Amino acid sequence: MDPSTLMVVSTLGIALGLVSGLTDYRQKRKKVEKESDYSYLLHLGREWKGSAQYGNDYNYFLCREMEEFIND
């Protein structure tokens, strides 16, 4: 094979592998989140990330979500 063709084929192979790996990771993560006993905690962690804490105090949204978790 021509060196430039080999480079293009190699690049496409790597890109395809990365896309495939990322898709597989997302599918496995969704499956674990749905089947896990801790799926609600994972959901809350995603919701709270970056918005729930102001310094050392938690906001009202965090308190309400935790109350719902405890009540469930």
C-alpha positions as CSV (number, residue, x, y, z in Angstrom):
1,M,0.0,0.0,0.0
2,D,0.9,3.6,-0.6
3,P,2.2,5.3,2.6
4,S,-0.4,8.1,2.4
5,T,-3.2,5.6,1.8
6,L,-2.0,3.5,4.8
7,M,-2.0,6.7,7.0
8,V,-5.6,7.5,6.0
9,V,-6.8,3.9,6.6
10,S,-5.0,3.8,10.0
11,T,-6.5,7.1,11.0
12,L,-10.0,5.9,10.0
13,G,-9.5,2.7,12.0
14,I,-8.5,4.5,15.1
15,A,-11.4,6.9,14.8
16,L,-13.9,4.1,14.3
17,G,-12.4,2.3,17.4
18,L,-12.8,5.4,19.5
19,V,-16.4,6.0,18.4
20,S,-17.2,2.3,19.0
21,G,-15.6,2.3,22.5
22,L,-17.4,5.5,23.5
23,T,-20.8,4.1,22.4
24,D,-20.2,0.8,24.3
25,Y,-19.2,2.8,27.4
26,R,-22.3,4.9,27.3
27,Q,-24.6,1.8,26.8
28,K,-23.0,0.0,29.7
29,R,-23.2,3.0,31.9
30,K,-26.9,3.4,31.2
31,K,-27.5,-0.3,31.9
32,V,-25.7,0.0,35.3
33,E,-27.7,3.1,36.2
34,K,-31.0,1.5,35.5
35,E,-30.3,-1.9,37.1
36,S,-28.3,-0.6,40.1
37,D,-29.9,-0.3,43.6
38,Y,-28.1,3.1,43.8
39,S,-29.5,4.5,40.5
40,Y,-31.4,7.2,42.3
41,L,-28.2,8.3,44.1
42,L,-26.4,8.4,40.7
43,H,-29.2,10.5,39.3
44,L,-29.0,12.9,42.3
45,G,-25.3,13.1,42.0
46,R,-25.6,14.1,38.3
47,E,-28.3,16.7,39.1
48,W,-26.3,18.3,42.0
49,K,-23.0,18.4,40.2
50,G,-21.8,22.0,40.1
51,S,-25.1,23.6,41.2
52,A,-25.9,22.4,44.6
53,Q,-23.1,23.8,46.7
54,Y,-22.3,27.4,47.4
55,G,-19.2,27.5,49.5
56,N,-20.0,25.3,52.5
57,D,-23.8,25.7,52.4
58,Y,-26.2,23.5,50.4
59,N,-29.1,25.1,48.6
60,Y,-32.8,24.4,48.8
61,F,-32.9,22.1,45.8
62,L,-30.3,19.8,47.5
63,C,-32.4,19.6,50.7
64,R,-35.6,18.8,48.8
65,E,-34.0,16.1,46.8
66,M,-32.4,14.5,49.8
67,E,-35.7,14.7,51.6
68,E,-37.4,12.9,48.7
69,F,-34.7,10.2,48.8
70,I,-35.1,9.7,52.5
71,N,-38.9,9.6,52.2
72,D,-38.8,7.0,49.4
